[in-house]
Amino acid sequence: MKPKNGQKQILFLAQLPPPFHGQSQIAGAVHDVFSNDAGANVWHLWRGGARAATEVGKRSLVKYFGFGLLVITLITYLIRGKRFDVVYLGFAPWAHTVTRDAALMILSKLLSKRVWIHVHGDGLQNFIKPKDTKSRFVAWALRQTELLAITENTFESGQIFGQFSEVTHLPNFAPDPGNPKPRGKKPIHLGIVSNLDPRKGTFEFLSSISRMKSQGMKVRGTIVGGPTASLSVEKLREKVEELGLSKVVNVTGRVSEEEKHRLLSEMDIFLYPSRHDLAPLALIEAIAHGCIPIVFEVGGIPEITGKNLSHNVLQPELTEEEFAREVCNIIKSYVKNPKLRTKDAANARKQFEANYSEAGFRNNILSALQQKQSSINSESVYSTKIAGQET
């Protein structure tokens, strides 16, 4: 396949929404940059993934069959002589799909000299010094690919690995909603946006609200997100009722993008006690609105919140009761000191503006697309940082 008039040919092996979660949304953004900004001819091919949030993380015959068809299609491309300038793949090193993704990497390297591996979180360190057959296979498949790392930890792991042809720090982004609107002097509004999943801290959120309510604090809460295999909207509303929180906690279910951002603009605190997410897109959206984050020290989450808000980053070893107590103390400090609340809201917004803009994301991809593939050895791995700054 020869480019026409310099137009790049890109094979896009990643799932686009649905389901709606951070990884598929960012994949969609990359696809748009390839198509609209780079003017590339993008061949999107994906089968064997979850078709809804309730299927994420679950194995099924339908998924295996879809993946088989995907492999057959790629082999057909090879036989027919189709070749691409770039092959793009998403990769979650912590998931059960690593072997599947490694197989796609190998096929991709036969179809293109440049294979981009977009790592959505941490876990790459598991393959730096592989200890079993599976991890050695994945490490071998990763060699001579180009790493797009959304966290500092993964960026550094990619450099240590030394087998990538290029290593680029590509933080996620969120659209800029503009300057946050004043929140006023109403009861402090705590919110969370995520697919409903106990691993994302849904019940810790409720425990925190319950503790504050029991101490006579005037707060309200909003939980935004659609159902998963672990928790439905109906079951969560029943739990809210059971805890006596129905007058102060609103469970919205899935909402439109416009409504989600309206709700974020009204939240004072983004309470996100997830032990599962490593670099949640929702957290970036929240700080864009000037929401003050309270989070766990997991993956790239402290990196997103920034040093000026490190006092709101809690240890994931806390029990549900201990976490609720810590959150209660933080909220009390904001009630007693409104200036601190205003300062931290401004720090959240500044963190977004400095590191997670849409323009920076787009420019990083376009810059990486223009780079020529580097030679492969541990001393000459090409690395870029935010906004294309070399290191």
C-alpha positions as a Markdown table, in Angstrom:
| # | Residue | x | y | z |
|---|---|---|---|---|
| 1 | Met | 0.0 | 0.0 | 0.0 |
| 2 | Lys | 1.6 | 3.3 | -1.1 |
| 3 | Pro | 0.6 | 6.6 | 0.3 |
| 4 | Lys | -1.2 | 8.9 | -2.1 |
| 5 | Asn | 0.2 | 12.4 | -2.2 |
| 6 | Gly | 2.0 | 11.9 | 1.1 |
| 7 | Gln | -1.1 | 10.8 | 2.9 |
| 8 | Lys | -0.2 | 8.4 | 5.8 |
| 9 | Gln | -1.9 | 5.1 | 5.9 |
| 10 | Ile | -2.8 | 4.1 | 9.5 |
| 11 | Leu | -4.2 | 0.8 | 10.8 |
| 12 | Phe | -6.2 | 1.5 | 14.0 |
| 13 | Leu | -6.5 | -1.6 | 16.2 |
| 14 | Ala | -8.4 | -0.2 | 19.2 |
| 15 | Gln | -12.0 | 0.0 | 20.4 |
| 16 | Leu | -14.0 | 3.2 | 19.9 |
| 17 | Pro | -17.1 | 3.9 | 22.0 |
| 18 | Pro | -19.2 | 2.2 | 23.0 |
| 19 | Pro | -18.5 | 1.1 | 25.7 |
| 20 | Phe | -18.0 | 4.6 | 27.1 |
| 21 | His | -14.9 | 4.6 | 29.4 |
| 22 | Gly | -11.7 | 6.5 | 29.5 |
| 23 | Gln | -9.7 | 4.2 | 27.2 |
| 24 | Ser | -12.3 | 4.1 | 24.4 |
| 25 | Gln | -12.8 | 7.8 | 24.7 |
| 26 | Ile | -9.1 | 8.6 | 24.4 |
| 27 | Ala | -8.8 | 6.1 | 21.5 |
| 28 | Gly | -11.6 | 8.1 | 19.8 |
| 29 | Ala | -9.7 | 11.3 | 20.3 |
| 30 | Val | -6.5 | 9.8 | 18.8 |
| 31 | His | -8.6 | 8.6 | 15.8 |
| 32 | Asp | -9.9 | 12.1 | 15.3 |
| 33 | Val | -6.4 | 13.6 | 15.4 |
| 34 | Phe | -5.2 | 11.0 | 12.8 |
| 35 | Ser | -8.2 | 11.7 | 10.5 |
| 36 | Asn | -8.9 | 15.4 | 10.9 |
| 37 | Asp | -5.6 | 17.0 | 12.0 |
| 38 | Ala | -3.1 | 14.7 | 10.3 |
| 39 | Gly | -5.3 | 14.1 | 7.2 |
| 40 | Ala | -4.4 | 10.4 | 7.3 |
| 41 | Asn | -6.3 | 7.5 | 5.8 |
| 42 | Val | -7.3 | 5.5 | 8.8 |
| 43 | Trp | -8.3 | 1.9 | 8.6 |
| 44 | His | -10.3 | 1.1 | 11.8 |
| 45 | Leu | -10.5 | -2.6 | 12.6 |
| 46 | Trp | -11.6 | -4.0 | 15.9 |
| 47 | Arg | -13.5 | -7.2 | 16.9 |
| 48 | Gly | -13.6 | -9.2 | 20.1 |
| 49 | Gly | -14.1 | -6.4 | 22.6 |
| 50 | Ala | -16.8 | -5.5 | 25.1 |
| 51 | Arg | -19.9 | -4.1 | 23.5 |
| 52 | Ala | -21.1 | -2.4 | 26.7 |
| 53 | Ala | -19.8 | -1.5 | 30.1 |
| 54 | Thr | -21.5 | -4.5 | 31.6 |
| 55 | Glu | -19.3 | -6.8 | 29.5 |
| 56 | Val | -15.9 | -5.1 | 30.4 |
| 57 | Gly | -13.6 | -7.6 | 32.0 |
| 58 | Lys | -15.7 | -10.7 | 31.2 |
| 59 | Arg | -14.6 | -13.5 | 28.9 |
| 60 | Ser | -17.1 | -14.9 | 26.4 |
| 61 | Leu | -17.3 | -17.0 | 23.3 |
| 62 | Val | -18.5 | -14.0 | 21.3 |
| 63 | Lys | -15.3 | -12.1 | 22.2 |
| 64 | Tyr | -13.0 | -15.1 | 21.3 |
| 65 | Phe | -14.8 | -15.5 | 18.0 |
| 66 | Gly | -14.5 | -11.8 | 17.2 |
| 67 | Phe | -10.8 | -11.9 | 18.0 |
| 68 | Gly | -10.4 | -14.9 | 15.7 |
| 69 | Leu | -12.0 | -12.9 | 12.9 |
| 70 | Leu | -9.7 | -10.0 | 13.6 |
| 71 | Val | -6.6 | -12.2 | 13.3 |
| 72 | Ile | -7.8 | -13.7 | 10.1 |
| 73 | Thr | -8.4 | -10.2 | 8.6 |
| 74 | Leu | -4.8 | -9.2 | 9.6 |
| 75 | Ile | -3.4 | -12.3 | 8.0 |
| 76 | Thr | -5.4 | -11.6 | 4.9 |
| 77 | Tyr | -3.8 | -8.1 | 4.8 |
| 78 | Leu | -0.4 | -9.7 | 5.0 |
| 79 | Ile | -1.1 | -12.1 | 2.1 |
| 80 | Arg | -2.5 | -9.4 | -0.1 |
| 81 | Gly | 0.5 | -7.2 | 0.5 |
| 82 | Lys | -1.2 | -4.4 | 2.4 |
| 83 | Arg | 1.2 | -2.3 | 4.4 |
| 84 | Phe | 0.8 | 0.7 | 6.6 |
| 85 | Asp | 2.8 | 3.7 | 7.8 |
| 86 | Val | 1.7 | 3.3 | 11.4 |
| 87 | Val | -0.3 | 0.7 | 13.3 |
| 88 | Tyr | -1.9 | 2.0 | 16.5 |
| 89 | Leu | -2.9 | -0.3 | 19.4 |
| 90 | Gly | -4.2 | 0.2 | 22.9 |
| 91 | Phe | -2.6 | -1.9 | 25.7 |
| 92 | Ala | -3.6 | -2.4 | 29.3 |
| 93 | Pro | -0.6 | -4.3 | 31.0 |
| 94 | Trp | -2.6 | -5.2 | 34.1 |
| 95 | Ala | -5.6 | -6.8 | 32.2 |
| 96 | His | -6.2 | -10.4 | 31.3 |
| 97 | Thr | -6.0 | -9.4 | 27.6 |
| 98 | Val | -2.2 | -9.0 | 27.5 |
| 99 | Thr | -1.6 | -12.2 | 25.6 |
| 100 | Arg | -4.2 | -11.2 | 23.0 |
| 101 | Asp | -2.6 | -7.7 | 22.7 |
| 102 | Ala | 0.9 | -9.2 | 22.3 |
| 103 | Ala | -0.3 | -11.4 | 19.4 |
| 104 | Leu | -1.7 | -8.3 | 17.7 |
| 105 | Met | 1.7 | -6.5 | 18.2 |
| 106 | Ile | 3.5 | -9.3 | 16.5 |
| 107 | Leu | 1.1 | -9.2 | 13.5 |
| 108 | Ser | 1.3 | -5.4 | 13.4 |
| 109 | Lys | 5.1 | -5.5 | 13.1 |
| 110 | Leu | 4.7 | -7.5 | 10.0 |
| 111 | Leu | 2.3 | -4.9 | 8.6 |
| 112 | Ser | 4.3 | -1.8 | 9.5 |
| 113 | Lys | 7.7 | -0.6 | 10.5 |
| 114 | Arg | 6.0 | 1.7 | 13.1 |
| 115 | Val | 3.8 | 0.2 | 15.7 |
| 116 | Trp | 2.4 | 2.5 | 18.4 |
| 117 | Ile | 1.5 | 1.0 | 21.8 |
| 118 | His | -0.7 | 3.3 | 23.8 |
| 119 | Val | -0.5 | 2.2 | 27.4 |
| 120 | His | -3.5 | 3.4 | 29.5 |
| 121 | Gly | -2.0 | 3.3 | 33.0 |
| 122 | Asp | 0.7 | 1.5 | 34.8 |
| 123 | Gly | 1.9 | -2.1 | 34.9 |
| 124 | Leu | 4.6 | -2.0 | 32.2 |
| 125 | Gln | 7.2 | -2.7 | 34.9 |
| 126 | Asn | 5.9 | -6.3 | 35.0 |
| 127 | Phe | 7.7 | -6.9 | 31.6 |
| 128 | Ile | 11.0 | -5.1 | 32.3 |
| 129 | Lys | 12.3 | -8.3 | 34.0 |
| 130 | Pro | 9.8 | -11.0 | 33.0 |
| 131 | Lys | 9.5 | -13.9 | 35.4 |
| 132 | Asp | 7.3 | -16.3 | 33.5 |
| 133 | Thr | 6.6 | -17.5 | 30.0 |
| 134 | Lys | 3.6 | -15.2 | 29.5 |
| 135 | Ser | 5.5 | -12.0 | 30.6 |
| 136 | Arg | 8.5 | -13.0 | 28.5 |
| 137 | Phe | 6.3 | -13.4 | 25.4 |
| 138 | Val | 4.7 | -10.0 | 26.0 |
| 139 | Ala | 8.1 | -8.4 | 26.5 |
| 140 | Trp | 9.4 | -9.9 | 23.3 |
| 141 | Ala | 6.3 | -8.6 | 21.4 |
| 142 | Leu | 6.8 | -5.1 | 22.8 |
| 143 | Arg | 10.4 | -4.9 | 21.4 |
| 144 | Gln | 10.9 | -2.3 | 18.6 |
| 145 | Thr | 7.4 | -0.8 | 19.1 |
| 146 | Glu | 6.8 | 2.9 | 20.0 |
| 147 | Leu | 5.4 | 3.6 | 23.5 |
| 148 | Leu | 2.8 | 6.2 | 24.2 |
| 149 | Ala | 2.7 | 6.5 | 28.0 |
| 150 | Ile | -0.1 | 8.4 | 29.8 |
| 151 | Thr | 1.7 | 8.5 | 33.2 |
| 152 | Glu | 5.2 | 9.4 | 34.3 |
| 153 | Asn | 5.6 | 6.0 | 35.9 |
| 154 | Thr | 5.0 | 4.2 | 32.6 |
| 155 | Phe | 7.2 | 6.7 | 30.7 |
| 156 | Glu | 10.1 | 5.9 | 33.1 |
| 157 | Ser | 9.4 | 2.2 | 32.9 |
| 158 | Gly | 9.6 | 2.5 | 29.1 |
| 159 | Gln | 13.0 | 4.1 | 29.3 |
| 160 | Ile | 14.2 | 1.5 | 31.7 |
| 161 | Phe | 12.9 | -1.3 | 29.4 |
| 162 | Gly | 15.2 | 0.0 | 26.7 |
| 163 | Gln | 13.6 | -2.0 | 23.9 |
| 164 | Phe | 11.1 | 0.6 | 22.6 |
| 165 | Ser | 12.2 | 2.5 | 19.5 |
| 166 | Glu | 10.6 | 5.6 | 20.9 |
| 167 | Val | 9.1 | 6.6 | 24.2 |
| 168 | Thr | 6.6 | 9.5 | 24.4 |
| 169 | His | 4.8 | 10.9 | 27.4 |
| 170 | Leu | 1.2 | 11.5 | 26.2 |
| 171 | Pro | -1.0 | 12.4 | 29.1 |
| 172 | Asn | -4.8 | 12.2 | 28.6 |
| 173 | Phe | -6.8 | 15.4 | 28.2 |
| 174 | Ala | -10.2 | 16.8 | 28.6 |
| 175 | Pro | -12.0 | 19.5 | 26.7 |
| 176 | Asp | -11.6 | 22.9 | 28.3 |
| 177 | Pro | -15.0 | 24.0 | 29.8 |
| 178 | Gly | -13.7 | 27.5 | 30.4 |
| 179 | Asn | -13.2 | 29.3 | 33.7 |
| 180 | Pro | -15.1 | 27.6 | 36.5 |
| 181 | Lys | -18.2 | 29.4 | 37.7 |
| 182 | Pro | -18.5 | 30.5 | 41.3 |
| 183 | Arg | -19.9 | 27.7 | 43.5 |
| 184 | Gly | -21.5 | 30.1 | 46.1 |
| 185 | Lys | -22.1 | 29.4 | 49.8 |
| 186 | Lys | -24.5 | 26.4 | 49.4 |
| 187 | Pro | -23.7 | 23.1 | 51.2 |
| 188 | Ile | -20.5 | 21.5 | 49.9 |
| 189 | His | -21.3 | 19.4 | 47.0 |
| 190 | Leu | -19.3 | 16.1 | 46.6 |
| 191 | Gly | -19.5 | 14.2 | 43.4 |
| 192 | Ile | -18.1 | 11.2 | 41.5 |
| 193 | Val | -18.2 | 10.4 | 37.8 |
| 194 | Ser | -17.5 | 6.8 | 36.8 |
| 195 | Asn | -19.1 | 3.6 | 35.6 |
| 196 | Leu | -20.7 | 2.1 | 38.7 |
| 197 | Asp | -18.1 | -0.3 | 40.2 |
| 198 | Pro | -17.3 | -1.0 | 43.9 |
| 199 | Arg | -13.6 | -1.0 | 42.9 |
| 200 | Lys | -13.9 | 2.6 | 41.9 |
| 201 | Gly | -15.0 | 3.6 | 45.4 |
| 202 | Thr | -18.7 | 3.9 | 45.0 |
| 203 | Phe | -19.4 | 2.6 | 48.5 |
| 204 | Glu | -16.5 | 4.6 | 50.1 |
| 205 | Phe | -18.2 | 7.7 | 48.6 |
| 206 | Leu | -21.5 | 6.8 | 50.3 |
| 207 | Ser | -19.7 | 6.0 | 53.6 |
| 208 | Ser | -18.1 | 9.4 | 53.6 |
| 209 | Ile | -21.4 | 11.2 | 53.0 |
| 210 | Ser | -23.1 | 9.1 | 55.7 |
| 211 | Arg | -20.4 | 10.0 | 58.2 |
| 212 | Met | -20.6 | 13.7 | 57.5 |
| 213 | Lys | -24.4 | 13.6 | 57.7 |
| 214 | Ser | -24.3 | 11.9 | 61.0 |
| 215 | Gln | -22.0 | 14.7 | 62.4 |
| 216 | Gly | -24.5 | 17.3 | 61.3 |
| 217 | Met | -22.5 | 18.6 | 58.4 |
| 218 | Lys | -24.4 | 20.2 | 55.5 |
| 219 | Val | -23.3 | 18.3 | 52.4 |
| 220 | Arg | -24.8 | 16.8 | 49.3 |
| 221 | Gly | -23.6 | 14.2 | 46.9 |
| 222 | Thr | -24.0 | 13.2 | 43.2 |
| 223 | Ile | -23.0 | 9.9 | 41.7 |
| 224 | Val | -22.9 | 10.0 | 37.9 |
| 225 | Gly | -22.3 | 6.8 | 35.8 |
| 226 | Gly | -23.9 | 3.9 | 34.1 |
| 227 | Pro | -24.2 | 0.3 | 35.3 |
| 228 | Thr | -21.5 | -2.4 | 35.1 |
| 229 | Ala | -21.5 | -6.2 | 35.7 |
| 230 | Ser | -20.8 | -5.5 | 39.3 |
| 231 | Leu | -23.4 | -2.8 | 40.2 |
| 232 | Ser | -26.7 | -1.5 | 38.6 |
| 233 | Val | -28.2 | 1.9 | 39.0 |
| 234 | Glu | -31.2 | 0.3 | 40.8 |
| 235 | Lys | -29.1 | -1.6 | 43.3 |
| 236 | Leu | -27.1 | 1.5 | 44.1 |
| 237 | Arg | -30.3 | 3.6 | 44.6 |
| 238 | Glu | -31.5 | 0.9 | 47.0 |
| 239 | Lys | -28.2 | 1.2 | 48.9 |
| 240 | Val | -28.6 | 4.9 | 49.2 |
| 241 | Glu | -32.1 | 4.4 | 50.5 |
| 242 | Glu | -30.9 | 1.8 | 53.0 |
| 243 | Leu | -28.3 | 4.3 | 54.4 |
| 244 | Gly | -30.9 | 7.0 | 54.7 |
| 245 | Leu | -29.2 | 9.2 | 52.2 |
| 246 | Ser | -31.9 | 9.6 | 49.6 |
| 247 | Lys | -32.5 | 13.3 | 50.5 |
| 248 | Val | -28.8 | 14.2 | 50.1 |
| 249 | Val | -27.4 | 11.8 | 47.5 |
| 250 | Asn | -28.5 | 11.8 | 43.8 |
| 251 | Val | -27.8 | 8.7 | 41.7 |
| 252 | Thr | -28.2 | 9.9 | 38.1 |
| 253 | Gly | -27.3 | 6.9 | 36.0 |
| 254 | Arg | -25.6 | 7.5 | 32.7 |
| 255 | Val | -26.0 | 11.1 | 31.4 |
| 256 | Ser | -25.2 | 13.0 | 28.2 |
| 257 | Glu | -21.8 | 14.7 | 27.9 |
| 258 | Glu | -23.5 | 18.1 | 28.2 |
| 259 | Glu | -25.3 | 17.1 | 31.4 |
| 260 | Lys | -22.1 | 15.5 | 32.9 |
| 261 | His | -20.2 | 18.7 | 32.5 |
| 262 | Arg | -23.1 | 20.7 | 33.9 |
| 263 | Leu | -23.0 | 18.5 | 37.0 |
| 264 | Leu | -19.2 | 18.8 | 37.3 |
| 265 | Ser | -19.5 | 22.6 | 37.1 |
| 266 | Glu | -21.6 | 22.4 | 40.3 |
| 267 | Met | -19.4 | 20.1 | 42.3 |
| 268 | Asp | -17.0 | 21.5 | 44.9 |
| 269 | Ile | -15.3 | 18.2 | 45.7 |
| 270 | Phe | -14.5 | 15.3 | 43.3 |
| 271 | Leu | -14.3 | 12.4 | 45.7 |
| 272 | Tyr | -12.7 | 9.5 | 43.7 |
| 273 | Pro | -11.6 | 6.7 | 46.0 |
| 274 | Ser | -10.7 | 4.3 | 43.2 |
| 275 | Arg | -8.2 | 1.5 | 43.7 |
| 276 | His | -8.9 | 0.2 | 40.2 |
| 277 | Asp | -8.3 | 3.2 | 37.8 |
| 278 | Leu | -4.7 | 4.2 | 37.2 |
| 279 | Ala | -5.3 | 7.5 | 35.2 |
| 280 | Pro | -9.0 | 8.2 | 35.1 |
| 281 | Leu | -10.2 | 10.6 | 32.5 |
| 282 | Ala | -13.0 | 11.7 | 34.7 |
| 283 | Leu | -10.5 | 13.1 | 37.2 |
| 284 | Ile | -9.0 | 15.3 | 34.5 |
| 285 | Glu | -12.5 | 16.5 | 33.5 |
| 286 | Ala | -13.1 | 17.3 | 37.2 |
| 287 | Ile | -10.0 | 19.5 | 37.7 |
| 288 | Ala | -10.8 | 21.2 | 34.4 |
| 289 | His | -14.0 | 22.5 | 36.2 |
| 290 | Gly | -12.0 | 23.5 | 39.3 |
| 291 | Cys | -13.3 | 20.6 | 41.4 |
| 292 | Ile | -11.1 | 19.8 | 44.4 |
| 293 | Pro | -10.0 | 16.2 | 44.2 |
| 294 | Ile | -9.8 | 13.7 | 47.1 |
| 295 | Val | -8.3 | 10.5 | 45.8 |
| 296 | Phe | -6.1 | 7.5 | 46.6 |
| 297 | Glu | -2.4 | 7.2 | 45.8 |
| 298 | Val | -2.9 | 4.8 | 43.0 |
| 299 | Gly | -1.1 | 4.7 | 39.6 |
| 300 | Gly | -0.9 | 8.0 | 37.9 |
| 301 | Ile | -3.6 | 9.7 | 40.0 |
| 302 | Pro | -1.2 | 11.7 | 42.2 |
| 303 | Glu | 0.4 | 12.9 | 39.0 |
| 304 | Ile | -3.0 | 14.2 | 37.7 |
| 305 | Thr | -3.9 | 16.0 | 40.9 |
| 306 | Gly | -0.4 | 17.6 | 41.2 |
| 307 | Lys | 1.9 | 18.6 | 44.0 |
| 308 | Asn | -0.2 | 21.5 | 45.2 |
| 309 | Leu | -3.1 | 19.1 | 46.1 |
| 310 | Ser | -1.0 | 16.3 | 47.5 |
| 311 | His | -2.6 | 16.8 | 50.9 |
| 312 | Asn | -5.8 | 15.3 | 49.5 |
| 313 | Val | -4.1 | 12.1 | 48.2 |
| 314 | Leu | -4.8 | 9.3 | 50.7 |
| 315 | Gln | -3.3 | 5.9 | 51.1 |
| 316 | Pro | -5.2 | 3.0 | 49.5 |
| 317 | Glu | -4.6 | 0.8 | 52.5 |
| 318 | Leu | -7.2 | 2.8 | 54.5 |
| 319 | Thr | -10.4 | 0.9 | 55.4 |
| 320 | Glu | -13.7 | 2.2 | 54.3 |
| 321 | Glu | -14.3 | 3.6 | 57.8 |
| 322 | Glu | -10.8 | 5.2 | 58.0 |
| 323 | Phe | -11.2 | 6.7 | 54.6 |
| 324 | Ala | -14.6 | 8.3 | 55.5 |
| 325 | Arg | -13.0 | 9.8 | 58.6 |
| 326 | Glu | -10.2 | 11.3 | 56.6 |
| 327 | Val | -12.6 | 12.8 | 54.0 |
| 328 | Cys | -14.7 | 14.2 | 56.8 |
| 329 | Asn | -11.7 | 16.0 | 58.3 |
| 330 | Ile | -10.7 | 17.4 | 55.0 |
| 331 | Ile | -14.2 | 18.8 | 54.3 |
| 332 | Lys | -14.3 | 20.3 | 57.8 |
| 333 | Ser | -11.1 | 22.1 | 57.1 |
| 334 | Tyr | -12.7 | 23.6 | 53.9 |
| 335 | Val | -15.8 | 24.6 | 55.9 |
| 336 | Lys | -13.7 | 26.4 | 58.5 |
| 337 | Asn | -11.3 | 28.0 | 56.0 |
| 338 | Pro | -13.1 | 29.1 | 52.8 |
| 339 | Lys | -9.9 | 30.7 | 51.5 |
| 340 | Leu | -8.3 | 27.3 | 51.5 |
| 341 | Arg | -11.2 | 25.9 | 49.6 |
| 342 | Thr | -10.9 | 28.7 | 47.0 |
| 343 | Lys | -7.1 | 28.2 | 46.8 |
| 344 | Asp | -7.4 | 24.5 | 46.2 |
| 345 | Ala | -10.1 | 24.9 | 43.6 |
| 346 | Ala | -7.7 | 27.3 | 41.7 |
| 347 | Asn | -4.9 | 24.8 | 42.1 |
| 348 | Ala | -7.0 | 22.1 | 40.5 |
| 349 | Arg | -7.8 | 24.4 | 37.5 |
| 350 | Lys | -4.2 | 25.4 | 37.1 |
| 351 | Gln | -3.1 | 21.8 | 37.1 |
| 352 | Phe | -5.4 | 21.1 | 34.2 |
| 353 | Glu | -4.3 | 24.2 | 32.2 |
| 354 | Ala | -0.6 | 23.4 | 32.6 |
| 355 | Asn | -0.7 | 19.7 | 31.8 |
| 356 | Tyr | -4.0 | 18.3 | 30.3 |
| 357 | Ser | -5.1 | 20.6 | 27.5 |
| 358 | Glu | -6.6 | 19.3 | 24.3 |
| 359 | Ala | -4.1 | 21.3 | 22.2 |
| 360 | Gly | -1.1 | 19.7 | 24.0 |
| 361 | Phe | -2.5 | 16.2 | 23.4 |
| 362 | Arg | -3.1 | 16.9 | 19.7 |
| 363 | Asn | 0.3 | 18.5 | 19.2 |
| 364 | Asn | 2.1 | 15.6 | 20.9 |
| 365 | Ile | 0.4 | 13.1 | 18.6 |
| 366 | Leu | 1.2 | 15.1 | 15.5 |
| 367 | Ser | 4.8 | 15.5 | 16.6 |
| 368 | Ala | 5.2 | 11.8 | 17.2 |
| 369 | Leu | 3.7 | 11.0 | 13.8 |
| 370 | Gln | 6.4 | 13.0 | 12.1 |
| 371 | Gln | 9.3 | 11.4 | 13.9 |
| 372 | Lys | 11.4 | 8.9 | 12.1 |
| 373 | Gln | 11.8 | 5.5 | 13.7 |
| 374 | Ser | 14.9 | 5.4 | 15.9 |
| 375 | Ser | 17.5 | 2.7 | 16.1 |
| 376 | Ile | 16.9 | 0.1 | 18.8 |
| 377 | Asn | 19.2 | 0.0 | 21.8 |
| 378 | Ser | 19.0 | 0.9 | 25.4 |
| 379 | Glu | 21.1 | 4.0 | 25.0 |
| 380 | Ser | 19.3 | 5.6 | 22.0 |
| 381 | Val | 15.6 | 5.4 | 22.9 |
| 382 | Tyr | 14.0 | 8.5 | 21.7 |
| 383 | Ser | 11.9 | 10.1 | 24.4 |
| 384 | Thr | 9.6 | 13.1 | 24.4 |
| 385 | Lys | 7.7 | 14.8 | 27.3 |
| 386 | Ile | 4.6 | 16.9 | 27.5 |
| 387 | Ala | 4.1 | 19.2 | 24.5 |
| 388 | Gly | 7.0 | 17.6 | 22.6 |
| 389 | Gln | 9.8 | 18.7 | 24.9 |
| 390 | Glu | 12.8 | 16.4 | 24.5 |
| 391 | Thr | 14.5 | 14.8 | 27.5 |
